[in-house]
């Protein structure tokens, strides 16, 4: 099968293997400043410790903020993806990072999914540019419109090996993969590394709580099961994450943190603000005391196994002890052939292999189906009992939505359907 690849852009990868779990490395001191700033240790009553042991926040205010802005010599407007990355660095979501990765860190994460000190890290966090003028030593004021978000003290500038990044992180160099398209065609020629000083969190249509704020609202000493999604929550999703609390490795009185990503995803996904509205009405409709809701300013990469690690690591920083790994999590299909880039259980298997070291337990998502006789049950139960399964494809659901037809309540919540129709 022919696939357009990075090679056609004049770029050649030097290695071809992907998703190979290397032997555990012995930790050594981080080599670079983005993982060396002061951090805050979590209180003892918080069950889950942040990644690396401390939650790193780099927000300043008052005279310190004014001094940071004064040293900036150039302003840069952030695009949506960069804005998400900056926010997760300055609020601690990407702990232990305190800035964008330099070349050593970038290469280490690309090739081994680890920082130079051996700490697990799923995907490189980098700042791209085409500018020839910006050099190490520059201080950049990063902005969202007129709002100053952070000062970026550039300590490194390098030319990334994008084909190798694609192969290692996405498992392919095909431009039919949206993540490969992004790094090859949207990101600039150079990557910049260096420390960030946070000035303000971005202004969004939805409030994204910081890791510290989310942790403050979690129950003391209880398991917290994270549910990641990038689409509206329908009945099957709700059944899936509420039943996760019954998993044998989840402690008594645990809760679910529904933590959808509201940043850029795939081009044909529902816009973030619409997804946010569906979550808000569903939160009111269900009013389940064992479910917490929060929103994550994260830009999806559709990187399958590598992204599973990235999500688990981020949710660890938000206080989660467990993570639900769905079938084909963060998967992607070819934009030409429709073929999957990853196997259905690649992300689950990879997550299990690093779960113990990361300190986040995995909860495989149940394969649930709706039956006329017993409602939602596992596919295995439906087969054993010869139950009658009812199905509604996503395509058919969208057709019914546009036509104003009644959507069966076993498939979707009325409140969610109303929001989707209004938007």
Buried (B, 14 or more C-beta within 10 A) or exposed (E): EEBBBBEEBEBEBEEEEBBEEEEEBEEEEBBBBBBBBEBEEBEEEBBBBBBBEBBBBBBBEEEEBEEBBEEBEBEBEBEEBBBBBBBBBBBBBBBBBBBBBBBBBBBBBBBBBBBBBBBBBBBBBBBBBEBEEBEBEBBBBBBBEEEBBBBBBBBBBBEBBBBBBBBBBBBBBBBBBBBBBBBBEEBEEBBBBBBBBBBBBBEBEBEBBBBBEBBEEBBEEBBBBBBBBBBBBBBBBBBBBBBBBEBEEBBEEBBBBBBBBBBBBEEEBBEBEBBBBBBBBBBEEBEBEEBBBBBBBBBBBBBBBBBBBBBBBBBBBBBBBBBBBBEBBBBBBBBEEEEBBBEEBBBBBBBBBBBEEBBBBBBBBBBBBBBEEEEBBEBEBBEEEEBEEEEBEEEEBEEBBEEEEEBEEBBBBEBBBBBBEEE
